[in-house]
Amino acid sequence: MAISNIRYGEGVTKEIGMDLQNLGARRVCLMTDKNLSQLPPVNAVLNSLAKYGINFQMYDNVRVEPTDQSFLDAIEFAKKGEFDAYVAVGGGSAIDTCKAANLYASSPTSDFLDYVNAPIGKGKPVTVPLKPLIAVPTTAGTGSETTGVAIFDFKELKVKTGIASRAIKPTLGIVDPLHTLSMPERIVANSGFDVLCHALESYTALPYNMRGPCPSNPINRPAYQGSNPISDVWALHALRIVAKYLKRAIRNPDDLEARAHMHLASAFAGIGFGNAGVHLCHGMSYPISGLVKTYKPKDYNVDHSLVPHGLSVVLTSPAVFAFTAQILPERHLEAAEILGADIRAARIKDAGFILADTLRKFLFDLNVDDGLAAIGYSKADIPALVKGTLPQERVTKLSPRPQTEEDLSALFEASMKLY
């Protein structure tokens, strides 16, 4: 098991200047995006850096849903700055960009594709020492403050991929629930769906002891290793919090209790999936994001079309869990019960349908777009979506049920319309 150190509590951001002082940091890189640079979370960090006399440079050009080009731009900034510590403030996009910048600035002779997941990149193990990175998440979603994963859009192939190595996980995640109060409604919803799927996918992933072959050397053991007894604890705990608090957090922006619990759930689910991994919802989400046409979501202040990550993941969830439930049906039924289904008279063979129906009802209640068709896709796009899913073996191989190209086509087709 590998996770970052986590510090949680209202207002703990004010300690970040002391943390950097304790690390002996002389030149700090602060990474965030243009929107956040004007908002209270970044202000809280800047105030702490000023109070403790920390010398820093700010990079506020992080792209929401990063690309290989936006990663390279941040890497260039990091190489020039010769920083000895990093601070990332934002959602998964900012934290992932900062992880990549730290990695390639610490390994300046490496080619970009050296560390990118195979088969798109070479997937080399990281053997260079990295600088300390403190992550300050402002969304209750990716759990990126706990994991060694950085995701981006690889433009040339129109597909999302990433870098996965325990070496890039943050040194410290500062989970300050006050930061979630600056999130608009749809960002709360979409980041919450990411937490939901992290928990569901890691709990239903292929068990760790059913995978093989064992790596010849521990350095080659993947960060994502299948469902396991420790990840299960965190996944179920996160799922219970989502069931209890997500709707409240979305509907009332001032509900600090609900938003604070979702912020914790995001970190908890991160601990779970950061070690167990995710499977088909995430594998299929990468081309859904990568092939976006003109969709622009409400509440996202961006100048490019994008499908928010949590939305791209959750739209296939009813179809996916109906498909995977043949294997591990008890786990699918348990998840449905946590999310509110009455399973007293349920038959084990109906586990997938019950979980799928429970998810559909959950999404309908929260005004989620009615399937892939509602965000601009049609049946004609299915071959391209399948093609974009095939290279995502790092996650698709963790599905408890193996899938063919025909299976993937059927899953995309079933996800065109939800209700």
C-alpha positions, 0 to 999 in steps of 0.5 A, a space after each residue: 500500500 502506498 499513500 501520501 501523508 494527509 492533513 485534514 481540517 478547516 483552515 489547515 492551509 495556513 500551515 503550508 508556509 511552515 511546512 515549506 520552511 521545515 523542508 528547507 525549501 529555497 525556491 518553490 513552484 506554485 501551480 494552479 489555473 487561471 480561475 483559481 488564481 483569483 479565488 480564496 484557496 490560492 489566496 490562503 496559500 499565498 498568505 501563508 507563503 508571505 507570512 513565512 517568507 517563502 520564495 516562490 514563483 507562480 505558474 497559473 497556466 494549468 489547463 483544465 483537463 490537461 493535454 500532453 502540450 499543457 504538461 510540456 509547457 509546465 515541465 518547461 517552466 519547472 526545468 527553468 525554475 530549478 525549484 526545490 519544492 512544489 505546491 499544487 492548488 486545484 483539482 486533479 488537473 493542477 495536481 497532476 500537472 504539478 506531478 508531471 512537472 516535478 518528475 521531468 524536471 527531476 529527470 531532465 534527460 528523459 524523453 516525455 514518453 519514457 514514463 507515459 503508460 504503455 502501450 502509448 509510452 514506454 512505461 519505464 519505472 521512475 528511479 530518480 529522486 523527486 522534490 517534495 510536492 504539497 497538494 492542496 485539493 480544491 475539489 472533492 473528486 480526483 483524490 489526486 493528493 493521495 495517488 501516484 497517477 497523473 492523467 492527460 489528453 494525448 492529442 495526437 491519438 485523441 485519447 487520455 492516458 497518463 503516468 502511474 508511479 508511486 514515485 510521483 505521489 505528493 509528499 503531503 496532501 492538505 485537505 482543507 474543507 473550506 476550499 470546497 465552498 468555492 466550487 460551483 454546483 456542476 463542479 461539485 456534481 461531476 467531481 463527486 461522480 469521480 469519487 463514486 466511480 473510484 469507490 465502485 470500481 476499486 471495490 469491484 476490480 479483479 482481486 489482487 491475488 487473481 492477477 499475474 504473472 508476479 513481476 520479476 522485481 518489486 519496482 515493476 509492480 504496478 500502482 494499480 494491483 486489483 481489489 485488496 483487503 485494505 483498499 476495500 475498507 476505504 472504498 466502502 467507507 467512501 461509498 457510504 459518505 457519497 450516498 449520505 452527502 453528495 446530493 446535499 453538497 450539490 444542492 446547497 453550496 453553503 452546506 459545509 458539513 456535506 462538502 467537508 465530508 465529500 472532501 474527505 471521501 475524495 481522499 478516502 476513495 483515492 487511498 482505495 483506488 490509488 492501490 486497487 485501481 479502477 477499471 472499465 468506467 475509467 478505461 472507457 472515459 478516456 476516449 469520451 473526454 479525448 474525442 469531445 466535439 463541442 460540449 461545454 459543461 455548465 459552471 466551467 469557465 473554460 475556452 475549449 470544449 470538454 467533458 469533465 472527467 467525473 461526467 465522462 466516467 459516470 455516464 457508462 457506469 450503469 452499463 458497466 456494472 450490469 456487465 461486470 456483476 456476473 463476477 463478484 455479484 455479492 460486491 455489486 449487490 452490497 454497493 447497490 444497498 449502500 446507495 439506497 437499493 432495497 435488496 431484501 428480496 433480491 436474487 444474486 443473479 440480478 445484482 448487476 441490474 439492481 446496481 445499474 438501476 440504482 445508479 440511473 436513479 441517482 443520476 436522474 435525481 441530480 440532472 445528469 445529461 441523458 447519456 453519451 448522446 446528450 454530450 454529442 456522441 452518436 452510434 457512428 462514434 462507437 468504433 472510435 470510442 472503442 479504439 480509444 479504450 483498447 490502449 487503456 490496458 492499465 485499467 481495463 485489465 482490472 475489470 473482473 470480467 474480461 471484455 472483447 471489442 464487441 463487448 465494449 461496443 455494446 457498452 458504449 451503445 447501452 450508454 448512449 441513453 440512460 433514462 
